[in-house]
Amino acid sequence: LTEITYNLLYNNELSGALPSEFGSLTKLTYMDNPQNELTGKVPSELGYLTGPTTIVYHSNDLEGALPTELGQLTQISKRFDFDGSKLNSTIPSEYGRFTAMVGDNSGGNTFGFELKQNSLTGHIPTQLGRMIKLSYAFELSSNNLCGDIPTEVAALSESWATNLSADPTWDITTSSNLGTPCCESLPETYTCAPTASHISRFAVLIAAAITLMASCGARPSGMTG
C-alpha cells in the first residue's frame, strides 16, 4: 500500500475513524475521500505526507481540532477541503505555509482552501494571507469565527479580479461572529484589551472618586480643631 499515489474513496458510506496509517503513504499525491461517514479526529500523522497536492474530506463527521501538523503539507496546491464536519478548534496559523495553493476549476466548480460549515472558533490567522497564488476558492463561512478579517487575507480576493477563467468563490462572513471581538464571543479564551474610550471613562471615574473622597474628608466651614 505504500506505493499508492491516488486515494479516492468518496461517497462509499465508509464509517469509523480515519486511519492514522494514511500518514505512511509517502508516495500519495491525491487524497479524495468526501461524503462518507468517517468519525473521530483528523490524524496528525497526515502531516507526514510529502506529496499530496489535494486532500479532501468534506461531508464527513470528523470532529475535534484541525492538526497544526497539516501545515507541513507545503506541496498542497489544488485543494484543502474539510467542509461540513464537526471540527471545533481554531484555524492553525501554520496553514499559512500553503503558499503553493492555487486552487482548481473543474466541472464548473471552483476549489481551493475550504473549511466552511464546521464549528471553528477564534481569529482568522493573518498568516493565511500568504496564499497569494490562490485564485479559485477561499471558504470559511458558517463557523464561529470572530474578530476582524485580517487585511492580508482580505487582499487575496482583490487579486481575483484578474482571474477570468472561472468565477471564484470567496465566502467568509456568512453565519459567523466576524466583526465581534473574540473577547466578547469567547470570553473564556480571549481577554479584551482596554480601548482608548475604556481608559478615558475609567480616568473620569477615578477623578470623580477622588473629588468625592476629598469632599467627604473636608471639615465644615467655621469649625476649628
N, C-alpha and C positions, 0 to 999 in steps of 0.2 A: 504493500500500500504506500510505502514511502516514495514510490515513483509516480504517484498520481499528480497530474498537473491541473486537471479540472475536477471540481467537486460540485455537481449540480443535482440537488435532491429536492427541488422546490415542489410544493403542492402535493405532498405524498402522505399527509396525515401522520408524519413521524412524531413520536412523543418521547418524553424522557429528557434527561439532561444533555446538554451539548458536550460532547466528549472533549476532555482536555487533551487527549491524544492527537487531536487535529493539529495541535501545535508542532507535531513531529513531521508533518507533511511538507518538508522543506522545499520540494520542487513545485508546490502548488502555486498556480498563477491566477486561478479564478475559483472563488467560493461563492456559490449562489444557492442558498437553502431557505428561501422565504416560504410563507404560507403553509407552515406546519403547526405542530402543537408542542414545540420544544419548550422546556421549562428550566427553571433554575438560573444560575448566574452565568454570565459570559466568562468563559475561562481566560484567565490572564495569559495562559500558555499560547493563545493565538498571536500574542505579540512576538513570539519566537519565529514566526514565519518570515521568510526572506524574499518571497517572490510575488505575492498576490497584488494584482492591480485592482481587484474587485473583491469586496466582502459584503454580502447581502444576507440579512437575517430578518427582514421586516415581516410583520404579521405573524409573530410567534408569541409565546407567553414568557419570554425571558424577563428576569427581574433583578433587582439589586443594583450594583454600581457598574458603571462603564469602567473597565480596567484602564488605568493610566498606561499600562504596558502596551496597549494598542497604538500608542503614539510612536512606537518604534517602527511601525509599518510605513516607513517613509516612501516606499515604492507605490503606494496607493495612488492611482491616477484617474480611474474611471468612476468608481462608486464605493461609498462607505455608507451603508444603509442599515439602521436598526430601528426603523419606523415601527410604530404600532405595537409596542410591547409594554412592559411594566417597569422599565428602568427608572430608578428614583434617586440617582446621585447628581452631583454637579457634572458639568461637562469638563473633562480634563484639559487643562491648558496645553498638555503635551500634544493634543491633536493639531495644534498649530504647526507641527512638523510635517503635515501632509502638503508640503509645498509643491509636489508634483501633480496634485489633484487638478484635473481639467474638467472632468465630468464626461457625460456621454449623451448621445441623442440617437435613439433607435426606436423604431415602431411608432414614431410620432410622439414619443415621450422623452422628457429630459431627466437625467440622473446626475447625482453628484454627492454632496455631503448632506445626509438626510437622517435626522433624529426626531422628527415630529411625532406627535401623538404618544408621548410617554409621560412620565411624571418627574422630569428633570427639574432641578431647582438651582438657585443661585444665579450669579452673573454669567453673561456670555463672555468667555475669555477673550481678551484683547488679542491674544496670540492667533486666533482663528483668522485674523486679518492678513496673515502671511500667505494664505492660499490665493495668491494674486493671479494664478493661472486659471482658477475656477471660472467656468463660463456658462454652466448649464443649470445647476440646481443647488440651492442652499436653503434647507428647510429645518426650522426649529420650532414651528408653531405647535399649539396645543400641548404645552408643557406648563411648568410653574416657574418659569424664569423670571427674574426681577432685575431691577436696576436699569440703567440706560444702555442702549445699543452702542458699543464702542465705535468711535469714529473710524478706526481702522477696518472694522467689519462692515460698516455701512458703505465704505468706499468700494468694496468689492462689487456691489451692484451697479455702481456708476460706470464701471468699465464695460458692463454688459451691453451698453447701447451700441457698441461696435460689432456685436455678435449677431450677424444677420442670418446665420444658418439654422437657428432654432429660436423658439420662444422660451427664454429662460424662466425658471421658477424661483422666485425669491419670496419666501414666506417665513416670517419670524414672529410677528406680533400677534397673530390670531390666538385668542384664548390663552393669554399669558398675563403675568403681572409686570411686564416690562413697562418702565416709566415709574413704577412704585419702588422706592428704596428697599433694598433687600432687608434692611434692619427693621422695616415695618411689616413686611410679609413673612420674614423668617427671623423674628427677634431672638429665638433660641440659638441661632447660629451667628447672626451679624449684629454688631453694635453700631448705632448711629453716631457718627462724628458730629459734634455740635456745629451748626451753621452760624454764619455771621449774625443772623436775626436772633438765633437762640442766645448767643453770647450777649447781644445788645439788650434783650429782655432780661437776662439774668443780672446784668450790670444795673439796670434800672431797679430791679427788686432789691438788690444789695444796698443801693443808695437809699432807697425808701426805708429799708430796715434800719440802717444806721441813723437816719434822721429821726425815726420813731424812738429808737433807743436813747438818743440824745435828749429828745423831748421829755421822755419819761424820767430821765435822770436829773433834769433841771429843777431847781428849787423855785417855789412860788415867789413872785415879786414881793419885796419888803421883808422877807424873812432873813434873819442873820443866824450865824452859827453860834 
